[in-house]
């Protein structure tokens, strides 16, 4: 896979930040976005800036250890989580972290998104586990995310929010959208309608085979009652 250029990466970060903001995935200065543009360089959002009001000059470039290479703003303390994902799995080229409301509610409740009720969710996400709680900005945050970087496309962060990753920035962002949509479907069917017609084991296996054909390398297995 070729890396995006610095110009392409910065443009994508600003665009994705605006999408996060208008969809209410973030409030105030919440959330962060990063894109790997070389073997040892990552462009990322700065700390203390709304994702809906960022400018190119605000973005920062760091190495995989978090050392500032370019920019006048400070990187977010949560960038450690992004950098760990890149070090864990070299296929990952972009990471998005936000606080989509319904996903965050599930994260607070400690409930994974794992019911096989939506075919598209089975293919693109499989299941979304809840990573254990870790103090914001601490080294514990990347530690709790690391185990999932080879097996899943994202996780809920206990009492915090959601994070997704992919081989390109828009795929990472779309997975965040898919995760929030999946959470809404689960909330409505389970808690409001009180009924979920879950897919069978055979139906799930057929969808997982489709996932492989689509070239999706990761994604957990949703919970099956059979």
C-alpha positions in Angstrom: 0.0 0.0 0.0 1.3 3.5 -0.9 1.1 6.2 1.7 -0.9 9.3 1.3 1.1 12.5 0.7 1.2 15.1 3.5 -1.1 17.3 1.5 -3.6 14.5 1.0 -3.5 13.5 4.6 -4.0 17.0 6.0 -6.9 17.6 3.7 -8.5 14.3 4.8 -8.1 15.1 8.4 -9.8 18.4 8.1 -12.7 16.9 6.1 -13.2 14.0 8.5 -13.0 16.4 11.5 -15.8 18.4 9.9 -17.9 15.3 9.3 -17.4 14.2 12.9 -18.5 17.6 14.1 -21.6 18.0 12.1 -22.8 14.5 13.0 -22.4 15.3 16.7 -19.8 12.6 17.1 -17.7 15.1 19.1 -18.4 18.0 21.4 -16.2 21.0 22.1 -12.6 19.8 21.6 -13.3 16.1 21.8 -11.9 13.4 19.5 -8.8 13.0 17.4 -7.8 11.8 13.9 -4.5 10.6 12.6 -3.1 9.3 9.3 0.2 7.5 8.8 2.1 9.0 5.8 5.4 7.2 6.1 7.2 4.3 7.9 7.8 6.7 10.8 5.6 9.7 10.3 2.0 10.5 11.3 -0.1 13.6 10.7 -2.6 14.2 13.5 -5.1 16.7 15.0 -3.8 19.0 17.8 -5.0 19.2 21.3 -7.5 21.7 22.4 -9.1 22.5 19.0 -12.6 21.7 17.8 -12.7 19.2 15.0 -15.2 21.4 13.2 -12.9 24.5 13.2 -9.4 23.1 12.4 -7.0 24.8 9.9 -4.2 23.1 8.1 -1.6 25.1 10.1 -2.9 23.6 13.3 -2.1 20.0 12.3 1.0 18.3 13.6 3.4 15.6 12.3 5.0 13.2 14.8 7.1 10.0 14.6 5.8 6.7 15.9 7.2 7.5 19.4 5.2 10.8 19.5 8.1 13.1 18.9 7.0 16.3 17.2 8.4 16.6 13.7 6.4 19.5 12.3 3.8 22.0 13.6 3.4 24.6 16.3 0.5 23.1 18.2 0.8 20.3 20.7 -0.4 16.8 19.8 -3.3 15.3 21.8 -2.3 13.1 24.8 -4.7 10.5 23.2 -2.4 10.3 20.2 -0.5 7.6 22.1 -3.5 5.2 21.4 -3.2 5.9 17.6 0.6 5.4 17.6 0.3 2.1 19.4 -2.2 0.9 16.8 0.3 1.7 14.0 3.1 0.0 15.8 0.9 -3.1 16.5 -0.3 -3.5 12.9 1.6 -2.0 10.0 -1.5 -2.4 7.8 -3.3 0.3 9.8 -2.9 3.7 8.1 -5.6 5.8 9.8 -7.2 6.0 13.2 -10.4 7.9 14.3 -11.5 8.5 17.8 -14.7 10.2 18.8 -17.6 10.1 21.3 -20.7 9.1 19.2 -23.6 9.3 21.7 -25.1 5.9 21.4 -21.8 4.1 21.1 -20.6 6.0 24.2 -23.7 5.0 26.1 -22.9 1.3 25.3 -19.3 2.0 26.4 -20.5 3.5 29.6 -22.8 0.5 30.3 -20.0 -1.9 29.4 -22.1 -3.6 26.7 -20.3 -4.8 23.5 -22.0 -4.4 20.1 -22.2 -8.1 19.3 -25.8 -9.1 18.4 -26.0 -10.5 14.8 -29.1 -8.6 13.7 -27.7 -6.5 10.8 -26.0 -8.1 7.8 -23.9 -5.1 7.0 -22.6 -4.8 10.5 -21.6 -8.5 10.5 -19.6 -8.0 7.4 -17.9 -4.6 8.2 -17.6 -4.9 12.0 -18.4 -8.4 13.1 -18.6 -7.4 16.8 -17.3 -4.4 18.7 -15.8 -5.3 22.1 -15.5 -3.0 25.1 -11.9 -2.3 26.0 -11.3 -2.0 29.8 -11.3 1.4 31.4 -8.1 3.4 31.3 -7.2 6.8 32.6 -7.3 9.5 29.9 -4.0 10.3 28.5 -2.2 7.5 30.3 -0.1 4.7 28.9 -2.9 2.4 29.9 -5.1 3.6 27.0 -2.9 2.2 24.2 -2.3 -0.9 26.3 -6.1 -1.7 26.4 -6.5 -1.1 22.7 -3.4 -3.0 21.4 -4.9 -6.5 21.8 -7.6 -5.7 19.2 -5.5 -4.2 16.4 -5.0 -7.4 14.5 -8.5 -8.9 15.1 -11.0 -6.1 15.0 -11.8 -2.8 13.2 -12.5 -0.8 16.3 -13.5 -1.0 19.9 -15.6 0.8 22.5 -13.5 2.5 25.2 -15.1 1.9 28.6 -16.6 5.1 30.0 -15.1 7.1 27.2 -16.1 6.6 23.5 -15.1 4.7 20.4 -12.1 4.2 18.2 -11.8 2.7 14.7 -8.9 2.1 12.3 -8.4 1.0 8.7 -6.1 1.0 5.7 -7.2 4.4 4.6 -8.7 7.4 6.5 -12.2 7.4 5.0 -12.6 3.7 5.7 -11.7 4.4 9.4 -14.2 7.2 9.6 -17.0 5.2 7.8 -16.4 2.4 10.4 -17.2 5.0 13.1 -20.4 5.9 11.3 -21.3 2.2 10.9 -20.6 1.6 14.6 -22.9 4.4 15.7 -25.6 3.2 13.3 -25.3 -0.4 14.6 -25.5 0.8 18.2 -28.7 2.7 17.4 -30.3 -0.4 15.8 -29.4 -2.5 18.8 -30.7 0.1 21.2 -34.1 0.4 19.4 -34.6 -3.4 18.7 -33.5 -4.5 22.2 -34.7 -1.7 24.5 -37.6 -0.1 22.7 -39.2 -2.8 20.5 -38.0 -5.5 22.9 -37.4 -8.0 20.0 -34.4 -9.0 17.9 -34.6 -11.7 15.2 -30.9 -12.7 15.2 -29.2 -14.3 12.3 -28.4 -18.0 12.5 -25.0 -19.5 12.6 -25.2 -20.5 8.9 -26.3 -17.0 7.9 -23.4 -15.4 9.9 -20.9 -17.8 8.3 -22.1 -16.8 4.8 -21.7 -13.1 5.7 -18.2 -13.7 7.0 -17.3 -15.4 3.7 -18.5 -12.3 2.0 -16.3 -10.2 4.2 -13.3 -12.1 3.0 -14.3 -11.6 -0.6 -14.6 -7.9 0.0 -11.0 -7.8 1.3 -11.9 -6.8 4.8 -9.0 -8.3 6.8 -10.3 -7.9 10.3 -13.6 -8.1 12.2 -14.8 -10.1 15.1 -17.4 -12.9 15.2 -20.8 -11.7 16.6 -22.3 -13.6 19.4 -24.5 -16.5 18.2 -27.0 -18.2 20.5 -26.8 -21.5 18.6 
